[in-house]
Amino acid sequence: MNLLHLPSSKKKSVNWLKKLLPRRQALTPEQRAKELIAAIDAGGLPLNAAVVNDIARKLGLEVSTRAAMDATILRIRMALERLDA
């Protein structure tokens, strides 16, 4: 719903909530990659190959849309090791 069409009292409520909630800064590609790897190491499974590919590309890796997700994750791990070294 657009704020322009809300009654005044609802606009105030929405603005009040926005002020209460902290704004999350956008994560860098390295932070996104570290979060992905940490989630995988904790037992999670990436469900969206497009997200994994996007993280890899933003790290500067060339990724085919047909690349296996496991191979892409391995390349992300190696890229993070190079960045940390």
C-alpha positions as CSV (number, residue, x, y, z in Angstrom):
1,M,0.0,0.0,0.0
2,N,1.3,3.4,-0.9
3,L,1.8,5.9,1.9
4,L,0.2,8.6,-0.2
5,H,-3.2,6.8,0.1
6,L,-3.1,6.1,3.8
7,P,-5.2,8.1,6.2
8,S,-3.2,10.6,8.3
9,S,-3.2,8.5,11.4
10,K,-1.8,5.4,9.6
11,K,0.9,7.6,8.0
12,K,1.9,8.7,11.4
13,S,2.0,5.1,12.6
14,V,4.1,4.0,9.7
15,N,6.5,6.9,10.1
16,W,6.8,6.1,13.9
17,L,7.6,2.5,13.1
18,K,10.2,3.5,10.6
19,K,11.9,5.6,13.2
20,L,11.9,2.7,15.7
21,L,13.4,0.1,13.4
22,P,17.1,0.4,12.7
23,R,18.1,0.8,9.1
24,R,20.3,-2.0,7.9
25,Q,23.1,-1.0,5.7
26,A,23.6,-2.9,2.5
27,L,26.1,-5.7,2.8
28,T,29.3,-5.8,0.8
29,P,29.8,-8.7,-1.5
30,E,32.4,-10.1,0.9
31,Q,30.0,-9.9,3.8
32,R,27.3,-11.6,1.7
33,A,29.7,-14.3,0.7
34,K,30.9,-14.9,4.3
35,E,27.3,-15.1,5.5
36,L,26.5,-17.6,2.7
37,I,29.5,-19.8,3.6
38,A,28.7,-19.6,7.3
39,A,25.2,-20.7,6.7
40,I,26.3,-23.6,4.6
41,D,28.9,-24.6,7.2
42,A,26.1,-24.5,9.8
43,G,24.2,-27.1,7.8
44,G,22.1,-24.9,5.6
45,L,21.4,-25.5,2.0
46,P,21.3,-22.7,-0.6
47,L,18.1,-22.9,-2.4
48,N,18.5,-20.2,-5.0
49,A,21.3,-20.7,-7.5
50,A,20.7,-17.1,-8.8
51,V,21.7,-15.7,-5.4
52,V,24.8,-17.8,-5.2
53,N,25.8,-16.8,-8.7
54,D,25.1,-13.1,-7.9
55,I,27.4,-13.2,-4.9
56,A,30.1,-14.9,-7.0
57,R,29.8,-12.4,-9.8
58,K,30.0,-9.5,-7.3
59,L,33.2,-11.0,-6.0
60,G,34.6,-10.8,-9.5
61,L,34.1,-14.4,-10.6
62,E,32.8,-15.4,-13.9
63,V,30.0,-17.8,-13.5
64,S,28.0,-19.7,-16.1
65,T,24.3,-20.0,-15.5
66,R,24.8,-23.8,-16.1
67,A,27.6,-24.1,-13.5
68,A,26.9,-26.5,-10.7
69,M,26.1,-24.7,-7.4
70,D,28.7,-26.8,-5.5
71,A,31.4,-25.7,-7.9
72,T,30.4,-22.0,-7.5
73,I,30.3,-22.3,-3.7
74,L,33.8,-23.8,-3.8
75,R,35.0,-20.9,-6.0
76,I,33.5,-18.4,-3.5
77,R,35.3,-20.1,-0.7
78,M,38.6,-19.9,-2.6
79,A,37.9,-16.2,-3.4
80,L,37.3,-15.5,0.3
81,E,40.5,-17.2,1.2
82,R,42.4,-15.0,-1.3
83,L,40.8,-11.9,0.1
84,D,41.6,-12.8,3.7
85,A,45.2,-13.6,2.9
